[in-house]
Amino acid sequence: MLRELKASDPRFRTVTFRPGLNLLVADRTDFSTDEESRNAVGKTSMIELLHFLLGADRTPLVTRRENKETVFELVMDWPVPHGRLSVRRSGREHAKVLLDPDILGPEPDALFQREGTVTTKEWKSALERELFGIRESDKALSGRLLLSFYLRRTERNGFADALKPNPQTSRHLATANLCYLLGMDWALAARYGELSDKEQTRRKLGQASNDPVWKDIVGRSGDLRGQLTVVERRIVELKDQIADFQVVPEYEEIRREAERVNSRIRALREADVVDQRNLADIERSIEEANDPGHEYLERAYAEMGVLLGDQVRARFDQVEEFHRAVVRNRRQYLDEEAARLREKLAASERERGELGNRQSALLHTLNEGGALDTLTVMQGALAKEQAHQEYLQRRLDAARTLEQSRRQIDQEKAALEEEVQRDIDARREQEQRASLLFNRFAEHLYGDARAPYLTFQARRSHLEIELKLEADDSTGISNMKMFCFDLTWAVIAHRAGRGPDFLVHDSKLYDGVDERQVARALDLAARVTRKEGMQYVVTMNSDDLAKAQRMGFDADPHVIDPMLKDSETGGLFGFRF
């Protein structure tokens, strides 16, 4: 149980707890103005401090300038043999927890105990182990999450949903921890969360395959199969080329000789074209160089005789002989030039033939083999293609797994749903115990006309805990349904040794609740905690408590010190901030 909440600041008003029902009341003073409110007197702050001292992360409340140096302390009962335990922690040194006695020290069972300092991680582990019986291997269970059920936090919207301590908590994780408190198979409930994580991952990867940036990383199986086929064909071709490849030591010299031979052949062909053109011109000239007839000479001389007279005539036979000599000399020159060109063309043809044979032999050698550098390049290309093949194959395997994962997840969901339902049937006694307790508590508030009950139902995607109370969905009724449910699992867990003996609610729980139900809820809490040896701490405004008192509830035996007031020094901290 919780015993005391105090602080090193003398202005802080120590809260003293006791067994059974504890009412921490916030009252308005006779001098309070309409502008003054009891929202800042410390009701919610008390719960925040309890969380801080029970291992929660630092909160703005304890790190404020006014409170940062203050050492807050919680005195609580601790499992035997230690008895009372003092827990101290400050906002300045929030990573350290001072325990007195040092229950985690080297001699926890020593007769004379000393105080000791531990880390918040060590303290949280101790709380999980001693308050809830959680083993280190129970990965889905969380002491901090369970404490968030025991001390619902208004600032974390803890009263929005009876099945979750705050909206940010995973539904599957919260359900698994509730199943632990209620004696159901929490490990099966936690497997829904694992499947949900798988499904979310699959969906994200599926969305990524359509993203222009990520599609090259994720890919589609059809596209990857096509790419893989092309790469595999390249690998086969490279392997064949490497297998047939022969290294030629003088490869570069042979290649240069082949280039020289090819250049010579091209030069010969270009020269042959010119020589063939010249030969054709000479042969035409030879045909035109025949002895012409002398009739034109006679006409020429006749004309000259007429024009020049007899003085300028030459002997006809002399001129004719001269002309024939000129023709013979030209014909002889053309014949000799034609013969030279024919010989040159023939020699060029012979040389081109020899060069062609040499070129063929060189090219054959080059085609049959190559330089060592070329082989190295080919082997490097093969290694690169093989690495690309392995990369594509891994992507293809991943793509196939992704595409098949939907069916696999659906199959696993169906199998889990069936397994969970069988487990619920096997744990019929635990389910009935929880349902009967919830029924009894709800009937105490509303009577038996609303047929309240609690059930567990295996669904395809989650384990459903249903709290049934036939009534409208008003805030007040929803809050009382939460009250009955919290009291149900707290009693069951305490009986089985799976949870502490305290439960703390903020006044927020009673907002919008009919005064009759407020009176009955407080009466029920007093009866149950007295019978079960438990403790129920609730903060309330004095006017709400007065309504319950008008309905016959006797609050005086349950009001604890201090009475919080909306004055400058009447709040929990003894000053306003």
C-alpha positions as CSV (number, residue, x, y, z in Angstrom):
1,M,0.0,0.0,0.0
2,L,0.9,3.7,-0.3
3,R,1.7,5.3,3.0
4,E,3.0,8.8,2.6
5,L,3.8,11.3,-0.1
6,K,6.1,14.1,1.1
7,A,8.9,16.4,0.0
8,S,12.0,18.2,1.2
9,D,10.4,21.5,0.7
10,P,8.8,22.4,4.1
11,R,5.9,24.1,2.3
12,F,4.8,20.8,0.8
13,R,1.7,19.4,2.4
14,T,2.4,15.7,3.2
15,V,-0.3,13.3,2.0
16,T,-1.0,10.4,4.4
17,F,-2.6,7.3,3.0
18,R,-4.3,4.5,4.8
19,P,-6.0,1.2,4.0
20,G,-9.3,1.1,2.3
21,L,-10.9,4.2,0.7
22,N,-8.9,7.4,0.7
23,L,-10.5,10.7,-0.3
24,L,-8.2,13.5,-1.1
25,V,-10.6,16.5,-1.1
26,A,-10.1,19.9,-2.7
27,D,-12.2,22.5,-1.0
28,R,-13.1,26.1,-1.8
29,T,-12.4,28.7,0.9
30,D,-14.9,31.2,2.1
31,F,-12.8,33.9,0.5
32,S,-12.4,32.3,-2.9
33,T,-13.4,34.4,-5.9
34,D,-15.2,33.1,-9.0
35,E,-12.0,33.4,-10.9
36,E,-10.1,31.1,-8.5
37,S,-10.2,27.4,-9.4
38,R,-9.4,24.1,-7.7
39,N,-7.8,22.8,-10.8
40,A,-4.4,24.0,-9.6
41,V,-4.5,22.9,-6.0
42,G,-2.7,19.6,-6.6
43,K,-5.2,16.8,-7.1
44,T,-3.7,15.8,-10.5
45,S,-0.2,16.7,-9.4
46,M,-0.4,14.1,-6.6
47,I,-0.9,11.4,-9.2
48,E,1.9,12.8,-11.4
49,L,4.2,12.7,-8.4
50,L,3.3,9.1,-7.6
51,H,4.1,8.2,-11.2
52,F,7.5,10.0,-11.0
53,L,8.4,8.2,-7.8
54,L,7.3,4.9,-9.3
55,G,9.7,5.1,-12.3
56,A,8.1,7.4,-14.8
57,D,10.2,9.7,-16.9
58,R,10.7,13.2,-15.6
59,T,7.7,15.5,-16.1
60,P,7.4,19.3,-16.4
61,L,6.0,19.3,-12.9
62,V,9.3,18.2,-11.2
63,T,11.6,20.1,-13.6
64,R,10.0,23.5,-13.1
65,R,12.3,26.1,-11.5
66,E,10.2,26.1,-8.3
67,N,10.4,22.3,-7.9
68,K,13.6,21.3,-9.5
69,E,15.7,21.2,-6.3
70,T,12.9,19.5,-4.3
71,V,13.4,15.9,-3.3
72,F,10.0,14.1,-3.4
73,E,9.5,11.0,-1.3
74,L,7.0,8.1,-1.3
75,V,6.7,5.7,1.6
76,M,5.1,2.5,0.6
77,D,4.7,-1.1,1.7
78,W,7.2,-3.5,0.1
79,P,7.0,-7.3,-0.1
80,V,8.5,-9.1,2.9
81,P,11.0,-9.2,4.5
82,H,11.5,-5.4,4.0
83,G,8.2,-4.0,5.1
84,R,8.2,-0.2,4.6
85,L,10.2,1.3,1.8
86,S,11.1,5.0,1.2
87,V,11.6,6.1,-2.4
88,R,13.2,9.5,-3.0
89,R,13.8,11.3,-6.3
90,S,14.3,14.8,-7.6
91,G,13.9,16.7,-10.8
92,R,17.6,17.7,-10.9
93,E,18.9,14.2,-10.5
94,H,15.9,12.4,-12.1
95,A,18.1,9.5,-13.3
96,K,18.8,8.4,-9.7
97,V,16.4,6.9,-7.2
98,L,17.3,6.7,-3.5
99,L,15.9,3.6,-1.7
100,D,15.8,3.2,2.0
101,P,16.4,0.4,2.8
102,D,18.6,-0.5,-0.2
103,I,16.5,-3.5,-1.4
104,L,18.7,-3.8,-4.5
105,G,22.0,-3.6,-2.7
106,P,24.6,-6.3,-2.2
107,E,23.1,-7.4,1.1
108,P,19.3,-6.9,0.8
109,D,18.6,-9.3,3.7
110,A,21.1,-7.8,6.2
111,L,19.8,-7.1,9.7
112,F,20.7,-3.5,9.6
113,Q,19.8,-1.9,6.3
114,R,21.2,1.2,4.7
115,E,19.8,3.4,2.0
116,G,21.2,3.1,-1.5
117,T,21.0,4.8,-4.8
118,V,19.9,2.9,-8.0
119,T,19.1,3.9,-11.5
120,T,15.6,4.4,-12.7
121,K,16.0,1.4,-15.0
122,E,16.9,-0.8,-12.0
123,W,14.0,0.6,-10.0
124,K,11.5,-0.1,-12.8
125,S,12.8,-3.6,-13.0
126,A,12.4,-4.1,-9.3
127,L,8.8,-2.8,-9.5
128,E,8.0,-5.2,-12.4
129,R,9.5,-8.1,-10.5
130,E,8.1,-7.4,-7.0
131,L,4.7,-5.7,-7.6
132,F,3.7,-7.6,-10.7
133,G,5.8,-10.8,-10.8
134,I,7.0,-10.1,-14.3
135,R,10.0,-12.1,-15.4
136,E,12.8,-10.7,-17.6
137,S,11.6,-13.0,-20.4
138,D,8.1,-11.6,-20.4
139,K,8.8,-9.1,-23.2
140,A,5.2,-8.0,-23.9
141,L,4.6,-7.1,-20.3
142,S,5.5,-3.7,-19.0
143,G,5.5,-2.5,-15.4
144,R,5.2,1.1,-16.4
145,L,2.2,0.4,-18.7
146,L,0.5,-1.6,-15.9
147,L,1.1,1.3,-13.4
148,S,-0.6,3.6,-16.0
149,F,-3.7,1.5,-15.5
150,Y,-3.4,1.6,-11.7
151,L,-2.8,5.4,-11.8
152,R,-4.6,6.8,-14.8
153,R,-3.2,10.1,-15.8
154,T,-5.5,13.0,-16.7
155,E,-2.6,14.7,-18.6
156,R,-2.1,11.6,-20.7
157,N,-5.9,11.4,-21.5
158,G,-6.0,8.2,-19.4
159,F,-9.8,8.4,-18.9
160,A,-10.7,8.3,-22.6
161,D,-10.7,4.5,-23.0
162,A,-11.1,1.9,-20.3
163,L,-9.0,-0.6,-22.3
164,K,-6.0,1.7,-22.8
165,P,-4.1,3.9,-20.3
166,N,-3.6,6.6,-23.0
167,P,-4.5,6.9,-26.6
168,Q,-0.9,6.4,-27.8
169,T,-0.6,3.0,-26.3
170,S,-0.8,0.1,-28.7
171,R,-4.2,-1.6,-28.4
172,H,-2.6,-5.1,-28.7
173,L,0.0,-4.2,-26.0
174,A,-2.6,-2.8,-23.6
175,T,-4.9,-5.9,-24.1
176,A,-2.0,-8.3,-23.4
177,N,-1.2,-6.5,-20.2
178,L,-4.9,-6.5,-19.2
179,C,-5.1,-10.2,-19.9
180,Y,-2.1,-10.7,-17.5
181,L,-4.0,-8.9,-14.8
182,L,-7.2,-10.8,-15.5
183,G,-5.5,-14.2,-15.6
184,M,-6.0,-14.8,-19.3
185,D,-3.3,-15.9,-21.8
186,W,-1.4,-12.6,-22.3
187,A,1.2,-14.2,-24.6
188,L,-1.5,-15.2,-27.1
189,A,-2.9,-11.7,-27.0
190,A,0.5,-10.2,-27.6
191,R,0.9,-12.3,-30.8
192,Y,-1.8,-10.1,-32.3
193,G,0.6,-7.2,-31.9
194,E,3.4,-9.1,-33.7
195,L,1.0,-9.9,-36.6
196,S,-0.1,-6.3,-36.7
197,D,3.6,-5.2,-36.9
198,K,4.1,-7.6,-39.8
199,E,1.1,-6.3,-41.6
200,Q,2.1,-2.7,-41.2
201,T,5.6,-3.5,-42.5
202,R,4.1,-5.3,-45.5
203,R,1.8,-2.4,-46.2
204,K,4.7,0.1,-46.0
205,L,6.8,-2.0,-48.3
206,G,3.9,-2.4,-50.7
207,Q,3.4,1.3,-50.8
208,A,7.2,1.7,-51.3
209,S,7.1,-0.5,-54.4
210,N,4.9,2.2,-56.1
211,D,7.1,5.1,-55.0
212,P,9.4,6.4,-57.7
213,V,12.3,6.6,-55.3
214,W,11.9,3.3,-53.6
215,K,10.7,1.1,-56.4
216,D,14.3,0.4,-57.5
217,I,14.9,-0.9,-54.0
218,V,11.7,-2.9,-53.4
219,G,10.6,-3.8,-56.9
220,R,7.9,-6.0,-58.4
221,S,8.5,-9.7,-58.9
222,G,7.5,-9.5,-62.6
223,D,9.9,-6.7,-63.4
224,L,12.7,-8.4,-61.5
225,R,12.2,-11.8,-63.3
226,G,12.6,-10.0,-66.6
227,Q,15.7,-8.2,-65.5
228,L,17.1,-11.4,-64.1
229,T,16.6,-13.2,-67.4
230,V,18.6,-10.6,-69.3
231,V,21.4,-10.7,-66.8
232,E,21.5,-14.5,-66.9
233,R,21.8,-14.5,-70.7
234,R,24.7,-12.1,-70.5
235,I,26.5,-14.3,-68.0
236,V,26.2,-17.3,-70.2
237,E,27.6,-15.3,-73.2
238,L,30.5,-14.0,-71.2
239,K,31.3,-17.5,-69.8
240,D,31.3,-18.9,-73.4
241,Q,33.6,-16.1,-74.6
242,I,36.0,-16.6,-71.7
243,A,36.0,-20.4,-72.2
244,D,37.0,-20.0,-75.9
245,F,39.4,-17.1,-75.3
246,Q,43.1,-17.7,-76.0
247,V,45.8,-15.3,-74.7
248,V,48.1,-14.1,-77.5
249,P,51.4,-12.7,-76.0
250,E,52.2,-10.5,-79.1
251,Y,48.6,-9.4,-79.5
252,E,49.4,-5.7,-79.7
253,E,52.2,-6.1,-82.2
254,I,50.0,-8.3,-84.4
255,R,47.1,-5.8,-84.1
256,R,49.5,-3.0,-85.3
257,E,50.8,-5.1,-88.2
258,A,47.2,-5.9,-89.2
259,E,46.5,-2.2,-89.2
260,R,49.6,-1.5,-91.4
261,V,48.6,-4.2,-93.9
262,N,45.1,-2.9,-94.1
263,S,46.4,0.7,-94.7
264,R,48.7,-0.7,-97.5
265,I,45.8,-2.5,-99.2
266,R,43.7,0.7,-99.1
267,A,46.6,2.7,-100.6
268,L,47.1,0.1,-103.4
269,R,43.4,0.2,-104.3
270,E,43.4,3.9,-104.4
271,A,46.5,3.9,-106.7
272,D,44.9,1.2,-108.9
273,V,41.9,3.4,-109.5
274,V,44.1,6.2,-110.8
275,D,46.2,3.9,-112.9
276,Q,43.2,2.2,-114.5
277,R,41.8,5.6,-115.4
278,N,45.1,6.6,-117.0
279,L,45.3,3.3,-118.9
280,A,41.8,3.9,-120.3
281,D,42.7,7.4,-121.4
282,I,45.9,6.0,-123.2
283,E,44.0,3.3,-125.0
284,R,41.6,5.8,-126.3
285,S,44.5,8.0,-127.5
286,I,46.1,5.0,-129.2
287,E,42.9,4.3,-131.1
288,E,42.8,7.9,-132.3
289,A,46.5,7.9,-133.3
290,N,46.0,6.0,-136.7
291,D,47.5,7.5,-139.9
292,P,44.9,9.8,-141.3
293,G,44.2,10.1,-145.1
294,H,46.2,12.7,-147.2
295,E,43.2,14.0,-149.0
296,Y,42.9,16.9,-146.6
297,L,46.5,17.8,-147.3
298,E,45.9,18.1,-151.0
299,R,42.9,20.4,-150.4
300,A,45.1,22.4,-148.0
301,Y,47.8,22.8,-150.4
302,A,45.4,23.6,-153.2
303,E,44.0,26.4,-151.1
304,M,47.5,27.5,-150.2
305,G,48.4,27.5,-153.8
306,V,45.6,29.7,-154.5
307,L,46.4,32.0,-151.7
308,L,50.1,31.9,-151.7
309,G,50.9,31.0,-155.2
310,D,53.5,28.6,-156.5
311,Q,56.3,30.2,-154.4
312,V,55.3,28.7,-151.1
313,R,54.3,25.2,-152.2
314,A,56.3,22.4,-150.6
315,R,56.8,19.0,-151.9
316,F,53.8,16.9,-151.0
317,D,55.7,13.8,-150.3
318,Q,58.0,15.5,-147.8
319,V,55.1,16.9,-145.7
320,E,53.3,13.6,-145.8
321,E,56.4,11.7,-144.6
322,F,56.9,14.1,-141.7
323,H,53.3,13.7,-140.6
324,R,53.6,10.0,-140.6
325,A,56.8,10.1,-138.5
326,V,55.0,12.2,-135.8
327,V,52.1,9.7,-135.7
328,R,54.5,6.8,-135.3
329,N,56.4,8.4,-132.5
330,R,53.2,9.2,-130.5
331,R,51.9,5.6,-131.1
332,Q,55.2,4.1,-129.8
333,Y,55.1,6.4,-126.6
334,L,51.4,5.5,-125.9
335,D,52.1,1.7,-126.3
336,E,55.0,1.9,-123.9
337,E,53.0,3.9,-121.3
338,A,50.1,1.4,-121.5
339,A,52.4,-1.5,-121.1
340,R,54.0,0.1,-118.0
341,L,50.6,0.7,-116.5
342,R,49.4,-2.8,-117.1
343,E,52.5,-4.2,-115.5
344,K,52.0,-1.8,-112.5
345,L,48.4,-2.9,-112.1
346,A,49.4,-6.6,-112.3
347,A,52.1,-6.1,-109.7
348,S,49.6,-4.2,-107.4
349,E,47.2,-7.1,-107.8
350,R,49.8,-9.6,-106.8
351,E,50.8,-7.5,-103.8
352,R,47.2,-7.0,-102.7
353,G,46.7,-10.8,-102.9
354,E,49.7,-11.4,-100.7
355,L,48.7,-8.7,-98.3
356,G,45.2,-10.0,-98.2
357,N,46.4,-13.5,-97.2
358,R,48.6,-11.9,-94.5
359,Q,45.7,-9.8,-93.3
360,S,43.5,-12.9,-93.1
361,A,46.1,-14.8,-91.1
362,L,46.5,-11.9,-88.7
363,L,42.8,-11.3,-88.2
364,H,42.3,-15.1,-87.6
365,T,44.9,-14.9,-84.9
366,L,43.3,-11.9,-83.3
367,N,39.8,-13.4,-83.5
368,E,41.0,-16.7,-82.0
369,G,42.6,-15.0,-78.9
370,G,43.4,-11.7,-77.4
371,A,45.6,-9.8,-75.0
372,L,45.7,-10.8,-71.3
373,D,44.2,-7.4,-70.4
374,T,41.2,-8.2,-72.6
375,L,40.7,-11.5,-70.7
376,T,40.9,-9.6,-67.4
377,V,38.3,-7.1,-68.5
378,M,36.0,-9.9,-69.6
379,Q,36.4,-11.7,-66.3
380,G,35.7,-8.4,-64.4
381,A,32.6,-7.9,-66.5
382,L,31.5,-11.5,-65.7
383,A,32.0,-10.9,-61.9
384,K,30.0,-7.7,-62.1
385,E,27.1,-9.4,-63.9
386,Q,27.1,-12.3,-61.4
387,A,27.0,-9.8,-58.5
388,H,24.1,-8.0,-60.2
389,Q,22.4,-11.4,-60.6
390,E,22.7,-12.1,-56.9
391,Y,21.4,-8.7,-56.1
392,L,18.4,-9.1,-58.4
393,Q,17.8,-12.6,-57.0
394,R,17.7,-11.3,-53.4
395,R,15.3,-8.5,-54.5
396,L,13.1,-11.1,-56.3
397,D,13.0,-13.3,-53.2
398,A,12.1,-10.3,-51.1
399,A,9.4,-9.3,-53.6
400,R,7.9,-12.8,-53.6
401,T,7.9,-12.9,-49.9
402,L,6.2,-9.5,-49.8
403,E,3.6,-10.6,-52.3
404,Q,3.0,-13.9,-50.5
405,S,3.0,-12.3,-47.0
406,R,-0.6,-11.1,-47.3
407,R,-1.7,-14.7,-47.6
408,Q,0.6,-15.9,-44.9
409,I,-0.5,-13.2,-42.5
410,D,-4.2,-14.0,-43.2
411,Q,-3.5,-17.6,-42.5
412,E,-1.6,-16.8,-39.3
413,K,-4.5,-14.5,-38.3
414,A,-7.0,-17.3,-38.8
415,A,-4.9,-19.8,-36.9
416,L,-4.4,-17.3,-34.1
417,E,-8.1,-16.5,-33.9
418,E,-8.9,-20.2,-33.6
419,E,-6.1,-20.7,-31.0
420,V,-7.2,-17.8,-28.9
421,Q,-10.8,-18.8,-28.9
422,R,-9.9,-22.3,-27.8
423,D,-7.9,-20.8,-25.0
424,I,-10.8,-18.6,-24.0
425,D,-13.0,-21.7,-23.9
426,A,-10.4,-23.5,-21.8
427,R,-10.2,-20.5,-19.4
428,R,-13.9,-20.3,-18.9
429,E,-13.5,-20.2,-15.2
430,Q,-11.3,-17.1,-15.3
431,E,-13.6,-15.4,-17.8
432,Q,-16.7,-16.1,-15.6
433,R,-14.8,-14.8,-12.5
434,A,-14.1,-11.5,-14.3
435,S,-17.6,-11.2,-15.7
436,L,-19.3,-11.9,-12.4
437,L,-17.2,-9.4,-10.6
438,F,-17.9,-6.7,-13.2
439,N,-21.5,-7.7,-13.1
440,R,-21.7,-7.4,-9.3
441,F,-19.9,-4.0,-9.3
442,A,-22.1,-2.5,-12.1
443,E,-25.3,-3.8,-10.5
444,H,-24.3,-2.1,-7.3
445,L,-24.2,1.2,-9.2
446,Y,-27.2,0.7,-11.6
447,G,-29.2,-2.3,-10.4
448,D,-29.7,-5.5,-12.4
449,A,-31.9,-4.0,-15.1
450,R,-29.0,-3.1,-17.3
451,A,-27.6,-6.7,-17.5
452,P,-23.9,-5.8,-17.3
453,Y,-21.2,-8.3,-18.2
454,L,-17.7,-8.7,-19.4
455,T,-16.6,-11.0,-22.3
456,F,-13.5,-12.0,-24.2
457,Q,-13.9,-12.7,-27.9
458,A,-11.2,-13.8,-30.4
459,R,-11.3,-11.7,-33.6
460,R,-9.3,-12.0,-36.8
461,S,-7.2,-8.9,-35.9
462,H,-7.4,-8.6,-32.1
463,L,-8.6,-10.0,-28.9
464,E,-11.7,-8.1,-27.9
465,I,-12.5,-7.3,-24.3
466,E,-16.1,-6.1,-24.3
467,L,-17.6,-4.2,-21.3
468,K,-21.4,-4.4,-21.7
469,L,-23.7,-2.1,-19.8
470,E,-27.1,-1.5,-21.5
471,A,-27.4,2.2,-21.3
472,D,-26.7,5.3,-23.3
473,D,-23.2,6.3,-24.1
474,S,-23.1,9.3,-21.9
475,T,-19.8,10.4,-20.3
476,G,-21.0,9.6,-16.8
477,I,-22.0,6.0,-17.6
478,S,-18.8,5.4,-19.6
479,N,-16.8,6.6,-16.6
480,M,-18.6,4.3,-14.2
481,K,-18.1,1.4,-16.6
482,M,-14.3,2.2,-16.4
483,F,-14.6,2.4,-12.6
484,C,-16.1,-1.1,-12.4
485,F,-13.6,-2.5,-14.9
486,D,-10.6,-1.1,-13.1
487,L,-11.9,-2.4,-9.8
488,T,-12.5,-5.8,-11.4
489,W,-8.9,-6.4,-12.7
490,A,-7.4,-4.8,-9.7
491,V,-9.1,-7.2,-7.4
492,I,-8.4,-10.3,-9.6
493,A,-4.7,-9.3,-9.9
494,H,-4.3,-8.7,-6.2
495,R,-5.9,-12.0,-5.3
496,A,-3.5,-13.9,-7.7
497,G,-0.4,-11.9,-6.6
498,R,0.0,-10.4,-10.0
499,G,-0.5,-6.7,-9.0
500,P,-0.2,-4.3,-6.1
501,D,-3.0,-3.6,-3.5
502,F,-3.7,0.0,-4.5
503,L,-5.7,1.7,-7.2
504,V,-5.7,5.5,-7.8
505,H,-8.3,7.6,-9.7
506,D,-8.4,11.3,-10.4
507,S,-11.6,13.3,-9.9
508,K,-11.9,13.4,-13.7
509,L,-13.4,9.9,-13.5
510,Y,-16.5,11.3,-11.7
511,D,-17.2,14.2,-14.2
512,G,-20.7,14.0,-15.5
513,V,-21.7,11.1,-13.1
514,D,-25.0,11.2,-11.4
515,E,-24.8,11.9,-7.7
516,R,-26.4,8.6,-6.9
517,Q,-23.8,6.7,-8.8
518,V,-21.0,8.8,-7.2
519,A,-22.3,7.8,-3.8
520,R,-22.7,4.1,-4.8
521,A,-19.2,4.0,-6.4
522,L,-17.5,5.4,-3.3
523,D,-19.5,3.0,-1.1
524,L,-18.6,0.1,-3.3
525,A,-14.9,1.1,-3.3
526,A,-15.0,1.3,0.5
527,R,-16.6,-2.2,0.8
528,V,-14.4,-3.9,-1.7
529,T,-11.1,-2.5,-0.5
530,R,-12.0,-3.4,3.1
531,K,-12.9,-6.9,2.2
532,E,-9.9,-7.5,-0.1
533,G,-7.4,-5.7,2.0
534,M,-6.7,-3.1,-0.7
535,Q,-6.5,0.6,-1.0
536,Y,-8.5,3.0,-3.3
537,V,-7.2,6.6,-3.5
538,V,-9.4,9.1,-5.3
539,T,-9.2,12.9,-5.5
540,M,-12.5,14.8,-5.4
541,N,-13.9,18.3,-5.2
542,S,-15.8,19.1,-2.0
543,D,-19.0,20.0,-3.8
544,D,-19.0,16.7,-5.7
545,L,-18.4,14.8,-2.4
546,A,-21.2,16.8,-0.8
547,K,-23.6,15.5,-3.5
548,A,-22.6,11.9,-2.5
549,Q,-23.1,12.7,1.1
550,R,-26.6,14.0,0.4
551,M,-27.3,10.6,-1.1
552,G,-26.4,9.0,2.2
553,F,-22.7,8.2,1.8
554,D,-20.6,8.8,5.0
555,A,-17.4,10.4,3.7
556,D,-15.8,11.5,7.0
557,P,-14.1,8.2,7.9
558,H,-12.4,8.2,4.5
559,V,-11.1,11.8,4.1
560,I,-7.4,11.9,4.4
561,D,-5.0,14.8,5.2
562,P,-4.4,17.3,4.0
563,M,-7.6,19.1,2.9
564,L,-6.5,21.0,-0.2
565,K,-7.8,24.5,-0.6
566,D,-7.7,27.0,-3.4
567,S,-5.7,29.6,-1.4
568,E,-2.2,30.8,-1.8
569,T,-0.8,28.2,0.7
570,G,-3.6,25.7,0.7
571,G,-2.5,23.6,-2.3
572,L,-0.5,20.5,-2.3
573,F,2.8,22.3,-2.8
574,G,2.0,25.0,-0.2
575,F,2.4,27.8,-2.8
576,R,1.1,28.8,-6.2
577,F,3.1,28.4,-9.4
